[in-house]
Amino acid sequence: MGKTLSIVVGGAIAFLGLILLVAWWYEFLFILRGTIPPMLIFGGIIALAAGISELKDTLKSKKE
């Protein structure tokens, strides 16, 4: 359950970051608002990659 949850949460955070990047496009020049969406996107991608990697490891160990 935790692996699937990390994939879902990572995807949701990356999607939220993308929405905020579009919504704050003109304010992107401001450093504070300009860094929040990319941090959410990259954090979501890292969480998504970690969840997928952990899921692959689990499936690989079940095959052996």
PDB file of N, H, CA, C and O in Angstrom:
ATOM      1  N   MET A   1       0.824  -1.206   0.000  1.00  0.00           N
ATOM      2  CA  MET A   1       0.000   0.000   0.000  1.00  0.00           C
ATOM      3  C   MET A   1       0.862   1.262   0.000  1.00  0.00           C
ATOM      4  O   MET A   1       0.500   2.251  -0.637  1.00  0.00           O
ATOM      5  N   GLY A   2       1.996   1.244   0.703  1.00  0.00           N
ATOM      6  H   GLY A   2       2.290   0.441   1.220  1.00  0.00           H
ATOM      7  CA  GLY A   2       2.848   2.420   0.805  1.00  0.00           C
ATOM      8  C   GLY A   2       3.501   2.775  -0.516  1.00  0.00           C
ATOM      9  O   GLY A   2       3.697   3.950  -0.824  1.00  0.00           O
ATOM     10  N   LYS A   3       3.840   1.745  -1.306  1.00  0.00           N
ATOM     11  H   LYS A   3       3.680   0.790  -1.055  1.00  0.00           H
ATOM     12  CA  LYS A   3       4.486   2.002  -2.597  1.00  0.00           C
ATOM     13  C   LYS A   3       3.518   2.679  -3.551  1.00  0.00           C
ATOM     14  O   LYS A   3       3.873   3.638  -4.236  1.00  0.00           O
ATOM     15  N   THR A   4       2.307   2.178  -3.590  1.00  0.00           N
ATOM     16  H   THR A   4       2.018   1.398  -3.034  1.00  0.00           H
ATOM     17  CA  THR A   4       1.292   2.762  -4.463  1.00  0.00           C
ATOM     18  C   THR A   4       0.953   4.174  -4.004  1.00  0.00           C
ATOM     19  O   THR A   4       0.759   5.071  -4.824  1.00  0.00           O
ATOM     20  N   LEU A   5       0.885   4.362  -2.707  1.00  0.00           N
ATOM     21  H   LEU A   5       1.043   3.632  -2.041  1.00  0.00           H
ATOM     22  CA  LEU A   5       0.581   5.681  -2.157  1.00  0.00           C
ATOM     23  C   LEU A   5       1.661   6.692  -2.536  1.00  0.00           C
ATOM     24  O   LEU A   5       1.348   7.835  -2.872  1.00  0.00           O
ATOM     25  N   SER A   6       2.924   6.281  -2.486  1.00  0.00           N
ATOM     26  H   SER A   6       3.177   5.353  -2.214  1.00  0.00           H
ATOM     27  CA  SER A   6       3.994   7.215  -2.840  1.00  0.00           C
ATOM     28  C   SER A   6       3.945   7.578  -4.323  1.00  0.00           C
ATOM     29  O   SER A   6       4.271   8.706  -4.695  1.00  0.00           O
ATOM     30  N   ILE A   7       3.542   6.638  -5.165  1.00  0.00           N
ATOM     31  H   ILE A   7       3.277   5.722  -4.862  1.00  0.00           H
ATOM     32  CA  ILE A   7       3.399   6.932  -6.592  1.00  0.00           C
ATOM     33  C   ILE A   7       2.258   7.921  -6.817  1.00  0.00           C
ATOM     34  O   ILE A   7       2.406   8.878  -7.577  1.00  0.00           O
ATOM     35  N   VAL A   8       1.126   7.694  -6.161  1.00  0.00           N
ATOM     36  H   VAL A   8       1.006   6.917  -5.543  1.00  0.00           H
ATOM     37  CA  VAL A   8      -0.034   8.585  -6.322  1.00  0.00           C
ATOM     38  C   VAL A   8       0.269   9.974  -5.771  1.00  0.00           C
ATOM     39  O   VAL A   8      -0.026  10.977  -6.422  1.00  0.00           O
ATOM     40  N   VAL A   9       0.848  10.038  -4.590  1.00  0.00           N
ATOM     41  H   VAL A   9       1.087   9.223  -4.062  1.00  0.00           H
ATOM     42  CA  VAL A   9       1.156  11.333  -3.977  1.00  0.00           C
ATOM     43  C   VAL A   9       2.205  12.077  -4.810  1.00  0.00           C
ATOM     44  O   VAL A   9       2.090  13.285  -5.017  1.00  0.00           O
ATOM     45  N   GLY A  10       3.221  11.364  -5.284  1.00  0.00           N
ATOM     46  H   GLY A  10       3.315  10.383  -5.116  1.00  0.00           H
ATOM     47  CA  GLY A  10       4.240  11.995  -6.125  1.00  0.00           C
ATOM     48  C   GLY A  10       3.656  12.561  -7.404  1.00  0.00           C
ATOM     49  O   GLY A  10       3.995  13.674  -7.807  1.00  0.00           O
ATOM     50  N   GLY A  11       2.781  11.802  -8.043  1.00  0.00           N
ATOM     51  H   GLY A  11       2.505  10.899  -7.715  1.00  0.00           H
ATOM     52  CA  GLY A  11       2.122  12.289  -9.260  1.00  0.00           C
ATOM     53  C   GLY A  11       1.242  13.493  -8.986  1.00  0.00           C
ATOM     54  O   GLY A  11       1.227  14.447  -9.764  1.00  0.00           O
ATOM     55  N   ALA A  12       0.501  13.451  -7.870  1.00  0.00           N
ATOM     56  H   ALA A  12       0.514  12.676  -7.238  1.00  0.00           H
ATOM     57  CA  ALA A  12      -0.382  14.568  -7.517  1.00  0.00           C
ATOM     58  C   ALA A  12       0.416  15.836  -7.223  1.00  0.00           C
ATOM     59  O   ALA A  12       0.025  16.930  -7.631  1.00  0.00           O
ATOM     60  N   ILE A  13       1.532  15.687  -6.516  1.00  0.00           N
ATOM     61  H   ILE A  13       1.850  14.799  -6.184  1.00  0.00           H
ATOM     62  CA  ILE A  13       2.358  16.857  -6.196  1.00  0.00           C
ATOM     63  C   ILE A  13       2.980  17.443  -7.461  1.00  0.00           C
ATOM     64  O   ILE A  13       3.038  18.662  -7.617  1.00  0.00           O
ATOM     65  N   ALA A  14       3.443  16.581  -8.361  1.00  0.00           N
ATOM     66  H   ALA A  14       3.396  15.591  -8.234  1.00  0.00           H
ATOM     67  CA  ALA A  14       4.013  17.071  -9.624  1.00  0.00           C
ATOM     68  C   ALA A  14       2.938  17.793 -10.440  1.00  0.00           C
ATOM     69  O   ALA A  14       3.219  18.828 -11.045  1.00  0.00           O
ATOM     70  N   PHE A  15       1.721  17.264 -10.466  1.00  0.00           N
ATOM     71  H   PHE A  15       1.493  16.423  -9.975  1.00  0.00           H
ATOM     72  CA  PHE A  15       0.621  17.891 -11.194  1.00  0.00           C
ATOM     73  C   PHE A  15       0.255  19.235 -10.566  1.00  0.00           C
ATOM     74  O   PHE A  15       0.022  20.211 -11.279  1.00  0.00           O
ATOM     75  N   LEU A  16       0.205  19.287  -9.240  1.00  0.00           N
ATOM     76  H   LEU A  16       0.395  18.494  -8.661  1.00  0.00           H
ATOM     77  CA  LEU A  16      -0.083  20.543  -8.547  1.00  0.00           C
ATOM     78  C   LEU A  16       0.989  21.588  -8.854  1.00  0.00           C
ATOM     79  O   LEU A  16       0.680  22.761  -9.063  1.00  0.00           O
ATOM     80  N   GLY A  17       2.239  21.157  -8.880  1.00  0.00           N
ATOM     81  H   GLY A  17       2.490  20.204  -8.710  1.00  0.00           H
ATOM     82  CA  GLY A  17       3.325  22.070  -9.213  1.00  0.00           C
ATOM     83  C   GLY A  17       3.194  22.617 -10.616  1.00  0.00           C
ATOM     84  O   GLY A  17       3.445  23.799 -10.849  1.00  0.00           O
ATOM     85  N   LEU A  18       2.804  21.772 -11.551  1.00  0.00           N
ATOM     86  H   LEU A  18       2.600  20.811 -11.361  1.00  0.00           H
ATOM     87  CA  LEU A  18       2.606  22.217 -12.931  1.00  0.00           C
ATOM     88  C   LEU A  18       1.457  23.218 -13.030  1.00  0.00           C
ATOM     89  O   LEU A  18       1.559  24.215 -13.745  1.00  0.00           O
ATOM     90  N   ILE A  19       0.372  22.954 -12.316  1.00  0.00           N
ATOM     91  H   ILE A  19       0.289  22.144 -11.736  1.00  0.00           H
ATOM     92  CA  ILE A  19      -0.759  23.887 -12.300  1.00  0.00           C
ATOM     93  C   ILE A  19      -0.331  25.236 -11.713  1.00  0.00           C
ATOM     94  O   ILE A  19      -0.665  26.288 -12.258  1.00  0.00           O
ATOM     95  N   LEU A  20       0.404  25.199 -10.610  1.00  0.00           N
ATOM     96  H   LEU A  20       0.676  24.344 -10.168  1.00  0.00           H
ATOM     97  CA  LEU A  20       0.855  26.445  -9.987  1.00  0.00           C
ATOM     98  C   LEU A  20       1.832  27.197 -10.880  1.00  0.00           C
ATOM     99  O   LEU A  20       1.833  28.427 -10.896  1.00  0.00           O
ATOM    100  N   LEU A  21       2.656  26.476 -11.619  1.00  0.00           N
ATOM    101  H   LEU A  21       2.654  25.476 -11.606  1.00  0.00           H
ATOM    102  CA  LEU A  21       3.579  27.135 -12.542  1.00  0.00           C
ATOM    103  C   LEU A  21       2.809  27.894 -13.616  1.00  0.00           C
ATOM    104  O   LEU A  21       3.162  29.021 -13.963  1.00  0.00           O
ATOM    105  N   VAL A  22       1.759  27.275 -14.139  1.00  0.00           N
ATOM    106  H   VAL A  22       1.472  26.359 -13.858  1.00  0.00           H
ATOM    107  CA  VAL A  22       0.930  27.936 -15.157  1.00  0.00           C
ATOM    108  C   VAL A  22       0.155  29.099 -14.535  1.00  0.00           C
ATOM    109  O   VAL A  22       0.076  30.180 -15.119  1.00  0.00           O
ATOM    110  N   ALA A  23      -0.412  28.878 -13.356  1.00  0.00           N
ATOM    111  H   ALA A  23      -0.347  28.000 -12.881  1.00  0.00           H
ATOM    112  CA  ALA A  23      -1.222  29.914 -12.711  1.00  0.00           C
ATOM    113  C   ALA A  23      -0.382  31.129 -12.317  1.00  0.00           C
ATOM    114  O   ALA A  23      -0.870  32.258 -12.360  1.00  0.00           O
ATOM    115  N   TRP A  24       0.851  30.912 -11.942  1.00  0.00           N
ATOM    116  H   TRP A  24       1.248  29.995 -11.907  1.00  0.00           H
ATOM    117  CA  TRP A  24       1.722  31.994 -11.493  1.00  0.00           C
ATOM    118  C   TRP A  24       2.719  32.392 -12.570  1.00  0.00           C
ATOM    119  O   TRP A  24       3.806  32.862 -12.234  1.00  0.00           O
ATOM    120  N   TRP A  25       2.405  32.230 -13.826  1.00  0.00           N
ATOM    121  H   TRP A  25       1.522  31.848 -14.099  1.00  0.00           H
ATOM    122  CA  TRP A  25       3.366  32.468 -14.896  1.00  0.00           C
ATOM    123  C   TRP A  25       3.948  33.886 -14.842  1.00  0.00           C
ATOM    124  O   TRP A  25       5.162  34.061 -14.944  1.00  0.00           O
ATOM    125  N   TYR A  26       3.087  34.893 -14.681  1.00  0.00           N
ATOM    126  H   TYR A  26       2.101  34.750 -14.597  1.00  0.00           H
ATOM    127  CA  TYR A  26       3.571  36.281 -14.697  1.00  0.00           C
ATOM    128  C   TYR A  26       4.304  36.646 -13.413  1.00  0.00           C
ATOM    129  O   TYR A  26       5.165  37.526 -13.419  1.00  0.00           O
ATOM    130  N   GLU A  27       3.975  35.993 -12.339  1.00  0.00           N
ATOM    131  H   GLU A  27       3.275  35.278 -12.334  1.00  0.00           H
ATOM    132  CA  GLU A  27       4.671  36.235 -11.080  1.00  0.00           C
ATOM    133  C   GLU A  27       5.928  35.381 -10.951  1.00  0.00           C
ATOM    134  O   GLU A  27       6.619  35.430  -9.933  1.00  0.00           O
ATOM    135  N   PHE A  28       6.218  34.602 -11.983  1.00  0.00           N
ATOM    136  H   PHE A  28       5.657  34.562 -12.810  1.00  0.00           H
ATOM    137  CA  PHE A  28       7.366  33.703 -11.952  1.00  0.00           C
ATOM    138  C   PHE A  28       8.674  34.451 -11.737  1.00  0.00           C
ATOM    139  O   PHE A  28       9.646  33.882 -11.240  1.00  0.00           O
ATOM    140  N   LEU A  29       8.697  35.726 -12.112  1.00  0.00           N
ATOM    141  H   LEU A  29       7.907  36.188 -12.516  1.00  0.00           H
ATOM    142  CA  LEU A  29       9.914  36.520 -11.945  1.00  0.00           C
ATOM    143  C   LEU A  29      10.237  36.781 -10.481  1.00  0.00           C
ATOM    144  O   LEU A  29      11.389  37.036 -10.130  1.00  0.00           O
ATOM    145  N   PHE A  30       9.235  36.718  -9.640  1.00  0.00           N
ATOM    146  H   PHE A  30       8.300  36.510  -9.925  1.00  0.00           H
ATOM    147  CA  PHE A  30       9.485  36.865  -8.212  1.00  0.00           C
ATOM    148  C   PHE A  30      10.091  35.571  -7.698  1.00  0.00           C
ATOM    149  O   PHE A  30       9.561  34.491  -7.960  1.00  0.00           O
ATOM    150  N   ILE A  31      11.160  35.666  -6.993  1.00  0.00           N
ATOM    151  H   ILE A  31      11.590  36.543  -6.781  1.00  0.00           H
ATOM    152  CA  ILE A  31      11.925  34.485  -6.588  1.00  0.00           C
ATOM    153  C   ILE A  31      11.105  33.531  -5.727  1.00  0.00           C
ATOM    154  O   ILE A  31      11.139  32.323  -5.960  1.00  0.00           O
ATOM    155  N   LEU A  32      10.392  34.024  -4.770  1.00  0.00           N
ATOM    156  H   LEU A  32      10.365  35.006  -4.581  1.00  0.00           H
ATOM    157  CA  LEU A  32       9.647  33.134  -3.872  1.00  0.00           C
ATOM    158  C   LEU A  32       8.597  32.337  -4.620  1.00  0.00           C
ATOM    159  O   LEU A  32       8.552  31.111  -4.523  1.00  0.00           O
ATOM    160  N   ARG A  33       7.755  33.031  -5.364  1.00  0.00           N
ATOM    161  H   ARG A  33       7.792  34.027  -5.443  1.00  0.00           H
ATOM    162  CA  ARG A  33       6.717  32.336  -6.129  1.00  0.00           C
ATOM    163  C   ARG A  33       7.295  31.579  -7.306  1.00  0.00           C
ATOM    164  O   ARG A  33       6.703  30.601  -7.763  1.00  0.00           O
ATOM    165  N   GLY A  34       8.429  32.010  -7.797  1.00  0.00           N
ATOM    166  H   GLY A  34       8.910  32.804  -7.425  1.00  0.00           H
ATOM    167  CA  GLY A  34       9.038  31.340  -8.936  1.00  0.00           C
ATOM    168  C   GLY A  34       9.697  30.024  -8.583  1.00  0.00           C
ATOM    169  O   GLY A  34       9.900  29.176  -9.453  1.00  0.00           O
ATOM    170  N   THR A  35      10.035  29.842  -7.317  1.00  0.00           N
ATOM    171  H   THR A  35       9.870  30.531  -6.611  1.00  0.00           H
ATOM    172  CA  THR A  35      10.702  28.598  -6.932  1.00  0.00           C
ATOM    173  C   THR A  35       9.746  27.524  -6.417  1.00  0.00           C
ATOM    174  O   THR A  35      10.078  26.339  -6.449  1.00  0.00           O
ATOM    175  N   ILE A  36       8.573  27.919  -5.947  1.00  0.00           N
ATOM    176  H   ILE A  36       8.303  28.882  -5.922  1.00  0.00           H
ATOM    177  CA  ILE A  36       7.649  26.935  -5.380  1.00  0.00           C
ATOM    178  C   ILE A  36       7.167  25.911  -6.415  1.00  0.00           C
ATOM    179  O   ILE A  36       7.263  24.714  -6.146  1.00  0.00           O
ATOM    180  N   PRO A  37       6.654  26.317  -7.580  1.00  0.00           N
ATOM    181  CA  PRO A  37       6.194  25.304  -8.542  1.00  0.00           C
ATOM    182  C   PRO A  37       7.287  24.342  -9.022  1.00  0.00           C
ATOM    183  O   PRO A  37       7.042  23.136  -9.063  1.00  0.00           O
ATOM    184  N   PRO A  38       8.484  24.826  -9.388  1.00  0.00           N
ATOM    185  CA  PRO A  38       9.511  23.856  -9.787  1.00  0.00           C
ATOM    186  C   PRO A  38       9.912  22.909  -8.656  1.00  0.00           C
ATOM    187  O   PRO A  38      10.195  21.735  -8.897  1.00  0.00           O
ATOM    188  N   MET A  39       9.935  23.417  -7.430  1.00  0.00           N
ATOM    189  H   MET A  39       9.705  24.370  -7.235  1.00  0.00           H
ATOM    190  CA  MET A  39      10.254  22.535  -6.317  1.00  0.00           C
ATOM    191  C   MET A  39       9.188  21.455  -6.161  1.00  0.00           C
ATOM    192  O   MET A  39       9.522  20.300  -5.894  1.00  0.00           O
ATOM    193  N   LEU A  40       7.923  21.802  -6.320  1.00  0.00           N
ATOM    194  H   LEU A  40       7.651  22.740  -6.537  1.00  0.00           H
ATOM    195  CA  LEU A  40       6.857  20.807  -6.251  1.00  0.00           C
ATOM    196  C   LEU A  40       6.956  19.811  -7.397  1.00  0.00           C
ATOM    197  O   LEU A  40       6.760  18.613  -7.199  1.00  0.00           O
ATOM    198  N   ILE A  41       7.260  20.301  -8.593  1.00  0.00           N
ATOM    199  H   ILE A  41       7.420  21.275  -8.754  1.00  0.00           H
ATOM    200  CA  ILE A  41       7.388  19.412  -9.753  1.00  0.00           C
ATOM    201  C   ILE A  41       8.534  18.427  -9.540  1.00  0.00           C
ATOM    202  O   ILE A  41       8.350  17.217  -9.668  1.00  0.00           O
ATOM    203  N   PHE A  42       9.728  18.955  -9.210  1.00  0.00           N
ATOM    204  H   PHE A  42       9.877  19.938  -9.106  1.00  0.00           H
ATOM    205  CA  PHE A  42      10.880  18.080  -9.033  1.00  0.00           C
ATOM    206  C   PHE A  42      10.719  17.164  -7.826  1.00  0.00           C
ATOM    207  O   PHE A  42      11.119  16.001  -7.872  1.00  0.00           O
ATOM    208  N   GLY A  43      10.140  17.675  -6.755  1.00  0.00           N
ATOM    209  H   GLY A  43       9.815  18.620  -6.718  1.00  0.00           H
ATOM    210  CA  GLY A  43       9.879  16.826  -5.587  1.00  0.00           C
ATOM    211  C   GLY A  43       8.891  15.715  -5.914  1.00  0.00           C
ATOM    212  O   GLY A  43       9.052  14.579  -5.469  1.00  0.00           O
ATOM    213  N   GLY A  44       7.874  16.048  -6.690  1.00  0.00           N
ATOM    214  H   GLY A  44       7.743  16.971  -7.052  1.00  0.00           H
ATOM    215  CA  GLY A  44       6.914  15.030  -7.108  1.00  0.00           C
ATOM    216  C   GLY A  44       7.541  14.003  -8.022  1.00  0.00           C
ATOM    217  O   GLY A  44       7.250  12.812  -7.911  1.00  0.00           O
ATOM    218  N   ILE A  45       8.407  14.451  -8.934  1.00  0.00           N
ATOM    219  H   ILE A  45       8.644  15.418  -9.024  1.00  0.00           H
ATOM    220  CA  ILE A  45       9.093  13.519  -9.841  1.00  0.00           C
ATOM    221  C   ILE A  45      10.019  12.598  -9.055  1.00  0.00           C
ATOM    222  O   ILE A  45      10.090  11.402  -9.338  1.00  0.00           O
ATOM    223  N   ILE A  46      10.726  13.143  -8.074  1.00  0.00           N
ATOM    224  H   ILE A  46      10.669  14.115  -7.844  1.00  0.00           H
ATOM    225  CA  ILE A  46      11.615  12.313  -7.260  1.00  0.00           C
ATOM    226  C   ILE A  46      10.806  11.285  -6.467  1.00  0.00           C
ATOM    227  O   ILE A  46      11.187  10.117  -6.392  1.00  0.00           O
ATOM    228  N   ALA A  47       9.683  11.721  -5.873  1.00  0.00           N
ATOM    229  H   ALA A  47       9.373  12.670  -5.933  1.00  0.00           H
ATOM    230  CA  ALA A  47       8.836  10.790  -5.129  1.00  0.00           C
ATOM    231  C   ALA A  47       8.244   9.733  -6.055  1.00  0.00           C
ATOM    232  O   ALA A  47       8.148   8.563  -5.685  1.00  0.00           O
ATOM    233  N   LEU A  48       7.852  10.141  -7.249  1.00  0.00           N
ATOM    234  H   LEU A  48       7.931  11.092  -7.549  1.00  0.00           H
ATOM    235  CA  LEU A  48       7.317   9.210  -8.231  1.00  0.00           C
ATOM    236  C   LEU A  48       8.371   8.194  -8.650  1.00  0.00           C
ATOM    237  O   LEU A  48       8.084   6.999  -8.726  1.00  0.00           O
ATOM    238  N   ALA A  49       9.581   8.655  -8.920  1.00  0.00           N
ATOM    239  H   ALA A  49       9.814   9.626  -8.858  1.00  0.00           H
ATOM    240  CA  ALA A  49      10.672   7.753  -9.305  1.00  0.00           C
ATOM    241  C   ALA A  49      11.024   6.795  -8.169  1.00  0.00           C
ATOM    242  O   ALA A  49      11.290   5.618  -8.411  1.00  0.00           O
ATOM    243  N   ALA A  50      11.028   7.287  -6.945  1.00  0.00           N
ATOM    244  H   ALA A  50      10.812   8.243  -6.749  1.00  0.00           H
ATOM    245  CA  ALA A  50      11.333   6.423  -5.803  1.00  0.00           C
ATOM    246  C   ALA A  50      10.257   5.354  -5.628  1.00  0.00           C
ATOM    247  O   ALA A  50      10.570   4.197  -5.346  1.00  0.00           O
ATOM    248  N   GLY A  51       9.006   5.734  -5.792  1.00  0.00           N
ATOM    249  H   GLY A  51       8.752   6.674  -6.021  1.00  0.00           H
ATOM    250  CA  GLY A  51       7.910   4.765  -5.672  1.00  0.00           C
ATOM    251  C   GLY A  51       7.964   3.715  -6.762  1.00  0.00           C
ATOM    252  O   GLY A  51       7.757   2.531  -6.492  1.00  0.00           O
ATOM    253  N   ILE A  52       8.237   4.128  -7.989  1.00  0.00           N
ATOM    254  H   ILE A  52       8.405   5.089  -8.208  1.00  0.00           H
ATOM    255  CA  ILE A  52       8.329   3.180  -9.107  1.00  0.00           C
ATOM    256  C   ILE A  52       9.513   2.244  -8.908  1.00  0.00           C
ATOM    257  O   ILE A  52       9.402   1.041  -9.146  1.00  0.00           O
ATOM    258  N   SER A  53      10.645   2.787  -8.473  1.00  0.00           N
ATOM    259  H   SER A  53      10.735   3.764  -8.280  1.00  0.00           H
ATOM    260  CA  SER A  53      11.828   1.967  -8.240  1.00  0.00           C
ATOM    261  C   SER A  53      11.566   0.934  -7.144  1.00  0.00           C
ATOM    262  O   SER A  53      11.951  -0.228  -7.279  1.00  0.00           O
ATOM    263  N   GLU A  54      10.921   1.352  -6.075  1.00  0.00           N
ATOM    264  H   GLU A  54      10.609   2.296  -5.966  1.00  0.00           H
ATOM    265  CA  GLU A  54      10.611   0.436  -4.984  1.00  0.00           C
ATOM    266  C   GLU A  54       9.624  -0.632  -5.439  1.00  0.00           C
ATOM    267  O   GLU A  54       9.741  -1.791  -5.043  1.00  0.00           O
ATOM    268  N   LEU A  55       8.668  -0.258  -6.253  1.00  0.00           N
ATOM    269  H   LEU A  55       8.573   0.684  -6.575  1.00  0.00           H
ATOM    270  CA  LEU A  55       7.694  -1.215  -6.785  1.00  0.00           C
ATOM    271  C   LEU A  55       8.382  -2.226  -7.697  1.00  0.00           C
ATOM    272  O   LEU A  55       8.079  -3.417  -7.637  1.00  0.00           O
ATOM    273  N   LYS A  56       9.301  -1.766  -8.536  1.00  0.00           N
ATOM    274  H   LYS A  56       9.548  -0.798  -8.584  1.00  0.00           H
ATOM    275  CA  LYS A  56      10.059  -2.676  -9.409  1.00  0.00           C
ATOM    276  C   LYS A  56      10.891  -3.656  -8.586  1.00  0.00           C
ATOM    277  O   LYS A  56      10.953  -4.843  -8.907  1.00  0.00           O
ATOM    278  N   ASP A  57      11.538  -3.155  -7.515  1.00  0.00           N
ATOM    279  H   ASP A  57      11.488  -2.190  -7.255  1.00  0.00           H
ATOM    280  CA  ASP A  57      12.336  -4.027  -6.665  1.00  0.00           C
ATOM    281  C   ASP A  57      11.463  -5.101  -6.010  1.00  0.00           C
ATOM    282  O   ASP A  57      11.863  -6.262  -5.917  1.00  0.00           O
ATOM    283  N   THR A  58      10.284  -4.709  -5.564  1.00  0.00           N
ATOM    284  H   THR A  58       9.960  -3.766  -5.640  1.00  0.00           H
ATOM    285  CA  THR A  58       9.373  -5.667  -4.939  1.00  0.00           C
ATOM    286  C   THR A  58       8.924  -6.724  -5.939  1.00  0.00           C
ATOM    287  O   THR A  58       8.888  -7.910  -5.615  1.00  0.00           O
ATOM    288  N   LEU A  59       8.579  -6.300  -7.156  1.00  0.00           N
ATOM    289  H   LEU A  59       8.608  -5.336  -7.420  1.00  0.00           H
ATOM    290  CA  LEU A  59       8.144  -7.248  -8.158  1.00  0.00           C
ATOM    291  C   LEU A  59       9.284  -8.167  -8.573  1.00  0.00           C
ATOM    292  O   LEU A  59       9.063  -9.350  -8.833  1.00  0.00           O
ATOM    293  N   LYS A  60      10.496  -7.636  -8.638  1.00  0.00           N
ATOM    294  H   LYS A  60      10.676  -6.675  -8.428  1.00  0.00           H
ATOM    295  CA  LYS A  60      11.665  -8.446  -9.001  1.00  0.00           C
ATOM    296  C   LYS A  60      11.949  -9.496  -7.924  1.00  0.00           C
ATOM    297  O   LYS A  60      12.279 -10.640  -8.239  1.00  0.00           O
ATOM    298  N   SER A  61      11.819  -9.101  -6.650  1.00  0.00           N
ATOM    299  H   SER A  61      11.551  -8.172  -6.395  1.00  0.00           H
ATOM    300  CA  SER A  61      12.085 -10.054  -5.571  1.00  0.00           C
ATOM    301  C   SER A  61      11.007 -11.134  -5.500  1.00  0.00           C
ATOM    302  O   SER A  61      11.298 -12.255  -5.081  1.00  0.00           O
ATOM    303  N   LYS A  62       9.778 -10.831  -5.896  1.00  0.00           N
ATOM    304  H   LYS A  62       9.542  -9.921  -6.237  1.00  0.00           H
ATOM    305  CA  LYS A  62       8.717 -11.836  -5.905  1.00  0.00           C
ATOM    306  C   LYS A  62       8.930 -12.853  -7.028  1.00  0.00           C
ATOM    307  O   LYS A  62       8.535 -14.011  -6.895  1.00  0.00           O
ATOM    308  N   LYS A  63       9.554 -12.428  -8.138  1.00  0.00           N
ATOM    309  H   LYS A  63       9.875 -11.487  -8.247  1.00  0.00           H
ATOM    310  CA  LYS A  63       9.818 -13.345  -9.239  1.00  0.00           C
ATOM    311  C   LYS A  63      10.882 -14.366  -8.854  1.00  0.00           C
ATOM    312  O   LYS A  63      10.847 -15.503  -9.323  1.00  0.00           O
ATOM    313  N   GLU A  64      11.822 -13.972  -8.007  1.00  0.00           N
ATOM    314  H   GLU A  64      11.850 -13.048  -7.626  1.00  0.00           H
ATOM    315  CA  GLU A  64      12.941 -14.861  -7.638  1.00  0.00           C
ATOM    316  C   GLU A  64      12.590 -15.802  -6.567  1.00  0.00           C
ATOM    317  O   GLU A  64      13.425 -16.607  -6.154  1.00  0.00           O
TER     318      GLU A  64
END
